[in-house]
Amino acid sequence: MSIEDELRQRAEHKCELCSASDKLGVFTVPSSSGESASQSLLICSTCTEQIEHPDKMDVHHWRCLNDSMWTPEPAVQVMAWRLLTRLCANEGWARDLLDQLYMEDDVLAWAKTGMETADEAEIIHKDANGAVLCAGDTITLVKDLPVKGAGFTAKRGTPVRNISLVFGNAEHIEGRVSGQQIVILTKFVKKSA
């Protein structure tokens, strides 16, 4: 059985990201260690075009990830995580979905592999002590921070789990404090062990 036949059977002849049934093809997840059905997806031409050309991304098309991210297939989870990570810098709904997405450690490591572009590779997020911060880390606030527009102060010592890095800005991270997604300056946090 070919990879495409195996994927068509697994995906029930639908795009594994958006459920479209037209113009389907095999898409091997970038940074995979090989080409097999477990490292590939069956996706439509619309999804392929937007993945390969991020400048043509239609953010509303990717709301379909709300359903597809729950698949048990690691390759689909990896692409959902990567797409949501790319979208979460500007889209609150993508940030919320990314916060809900649970992946096994090895699948998350695969998702993070190869995510940096040349521009992003130069941007390194560091805490107040100079420790490098990564998406998904837990940090602790080192100063009381008034949260503008939310009407509360994030207290010193508050842990913030599963942070997101703000692409293009090494001084900003995002995290959830008291149920609110907020932007936090890296100079006011320290990485938790």
C-alpha positions as CSV (number, residue, x, y, z in Angstrom):
1,M,0.0,0.0,0.0
2,S,1.4,3.4,-1.0
3,I,1.8,6.3,1.5
4,E,-1.1,8.2,-0.2
5,D,-3.4,5.2,-0.1
6,E,-2.6,4.7,3.6
7,L,-3.2,8.4,4.3
8,R,-6.5,8.4,2.3
9,Q,-7.7,5.5,4.4
10,R,-6.6,7.1,7.7
11,A,-8.2,10.5,6.7
12,E,-11.3,9.0,5.2
13,H,-10.6,10.9,2.0
14,K,-10.7,14.3,3.6
15,C,-8.1,17.0,4.4
16,E,-6.7,16.2,7.8
17,L,-6.6,19.9,8.7
18,C,-9.7,21.4,7.3
19,S,-11.8,18.4,6.2
20,A,-12.1,19.5,2.5
21,S,-12.5,16.6,0.1
22,D,-11.1,18.2,-3.1
23,K,-7.5,18.4,-4.5
24,L,-5.9,16.2,-1.8
25,G,-2.3,15.4,-1.7
26,V,0.5,14.0,0.5
27,F,2.3,16.6,2.6
28,T,5.4,15.5,4.5
29,V,5.8,17.4,7.8
30,P,8.9,19.6,7.5
31,S,11.8,18.5,9.7
32,S,10.6,14.9,9.7
33,S,13.2,12.2,9.9
34,G,11.8,10.4,6.8
35,E,8.9,10.0,4.5
36,S,6.2,7.7,5.8
37,A,2.5,7.9,6.5
38,S,3.2,8.6,10.2
39,Q,5.3,11.7,9.2
40,S,2.9,12.9,6.6
41,L,-0.6,14.3,6.2
42,L,-3.3,14.2,3.5
43,I,-4.2,17.8,3.0
44,C,-6.0,19.9,0.4
45,S,-4.3,22.4,-2.0
46,T,-5.6,25.4,0.0
47,C,-3.9,24.2,3.2
48,T,-0.7,23.3,1.3
49,E,-0.6,26.7,-0.4
50,Q,-1.0,28.6,2.9
51,I,1.6,26.4,4.7
52,E,4.2,26.8,2.0
53,H,3.5,30.5,1.5
54,P,2.8,32.1,5.0
55,D,2.4,35.5,3.4
56,K,-0.8,34.2,1.7
57,M,-2.3,32.9,5.0
58,D,-6.1,33.4,5.5
59,V,-6.4,33.3,9.3
60,H,-10.1,32.5,9.1
61,H,-9.4,29.3,7.1
62,W,-7.3,28.0,10.1
63,R,-10.2,28.1,12.5
64,C,-10.7,24.5,11.4
65,L,-7.8,23.7,13.7
66,N,-10.3,23.9,16.5
67,D,-11.4,20.4,15.4
68,S,-8.4,18.9,13.8
69,M,-6.0,19.6,16.7
70,W,-7.8,16.9,18.7
71,T,-6.7,14.0,16.4
72,P,-4.6,11.2,17.8
73,E,-2.3,11.4,14.8
74,P,1.1,13.0,15.8
75,A,1.8,14.5,12.4
76,V,-1.5,16.3,12.4
77,Q,-0.9,17.5,16.0
78,V,2.5,18.8,14.9
79,M,1.1,20.8,12.0
80,A,-1.8,22.2,14.2
81,W,0.7,23.3,16.9
82,R,3.0,24.9,14.3
83,L,0.2,26.8,12.6
84,L,-1.4,27.9,15.9
85,T,2.0,29.1,17.1
86,R,2.5,31.1,13.9
87,L,-1.0,32.6,14.2
88,C,-1.1,33.3,18.0
89,A,1.1,36.4,17.7
90,N,-1.9,38.2,16.2
91,E,-4.9,36.1,16.8
92,G,-6.4,35.6,20.3
93,W,-8.5,32.6,19.3
94,A,-5.3,30.8,18.1
95,R,-3.6,31.6,21.5
96,D,-6.6,30.1,23.3
97,L,-6.5,26.9,21.2
98,L,-2.7,26.6,21.7
99,D,-3.2,26.8,25.4
100,Q,-5.7,23.9,25.2
101,L,-3.6,21.7,23.0
102,Y,-2.0,18.8,24.8
103,M,0.8,16.8,23.2
104,E,3.1,14.1,24.4
105,D,6.6,15.4,25.1
106,D,8.2,13.7,22.0
107,V,5.5,15.0,19.7
108,L,5.9,18.5,21.1
109,A,9.7,18.3,20.6
110,W,9.0,17.2,17.0
111,A,6.7,20.2,16.6
112,K,9.3,22.6,17.9
113,T,12.0,21.2,15.6
114,G,12.7,23.5,12.7
115,M,10.2,26.2,13.7
116,E,12.6,29.1,13.7
117,T,13.1,31.0,10.5
118,A,16.4,32.8,9.9
119,D,15.1,36.1,11.3
120,E,13.6,34.4,14.4
121,A,16.8,32.5,15.1
122,E,18.5,35.8,15.9
123,I,15.9,36.7,18.5
124,I,16.5,35.1,21.8
125,H,14.2,35.7,24.8
126,K,16.0,35.9,28.1
127,D,14.7,36.4,31.6
128,A,16.0,38.9,34.2
129,N,18.9,36.6,35.0
130,G,19.9,36.0,31.4
131,A,18.4,32.4,31.2
132,V,17.0,31.6,27.8
133,L,13.2,31.3,27.7
134,C,11.4,28.8,25.4
135,A,7.7,28.5,24.5
136,G,6.0,26.3,27.1
137,D,8.3,27.3,30.0
138,T,7.1,28.3,33.4
139,I,8.3,31.6,34.7
140,T,7.8,33.6,38.0
141,L,7.2,37.3,38.1
142,V,10.0,39.2,40.0
143,K,8.0,42.5,40.3
144,D,4.4,43.5,40.9
145,L,3.0,44.4,37.5
146,P,-0.2,46.5,37.0
147,V,-2.1,45.0,34.1
148,K,-3.5,47.8,32.0
149,G,-7.1,47.4,31.0
150,A,-7.7,44.4,33.3
151,G,-8.0,46.2,36.6
152,F,-5.6,44.0,38.7
153,T,-2.0,43.8,39.6
154,A,0.0,40.6,38.9
155,K,1.9,40.1,42.1
156,R,5.6,39.3,42.5
157,G,6.1,35.5,42.8
158,T,3.1,34.6,40.7
159,P,4.0,31.6,38.5
160,V,3.0,31.8,34.8
161,R,2.9,28.4,33.1
162,N,3.2,27.5,29.4
163,I,4.4,30.9,28.2
164,S,4.4,31.9,24.5
165,L,7.2,33.9,22.9
166,V,6.3,37.0,21.0
167,F,7.9,36.6,17.6
168,G,10.0,39.5,16.5
169,N,10.4,41.0,19.9
170,A,12.9,39.5,22.4
171,E,11.6,41.6,25.2
172,H,8.0,40.3,25.2
173,I,6.4,37.0,26.2
174,E,2.8,36.1,26.8
175,G,1.2,34.2,29.5
176,R,-2.0,33.7,31.4
177,V,-2.4,35.4,34.8
178,S,-5.7,35.4,36.7
179,G,-7.4,34.0,33.7
180,Q,-6.2,36.9,31.4
181,Q,-3.7,36.4,28.5
182,I,-1.2,39.3,29.0
183,V,2.1,40.5,27.5
184,I,4.9,40.5,30.0
185,L,8.3,42.1,29.7
186,T,11.1,39.5,30.0
187,K,13.1,41.8,32.4
188,F,10.4,41.2,35.0
189,V,10.5,37.4,35.0
190,K,12.7,34.6,36.0
191,K,12.6,31.1,34.6
192,S,11.4,28.4,37.0
193,A,13.4,25.2,37.3
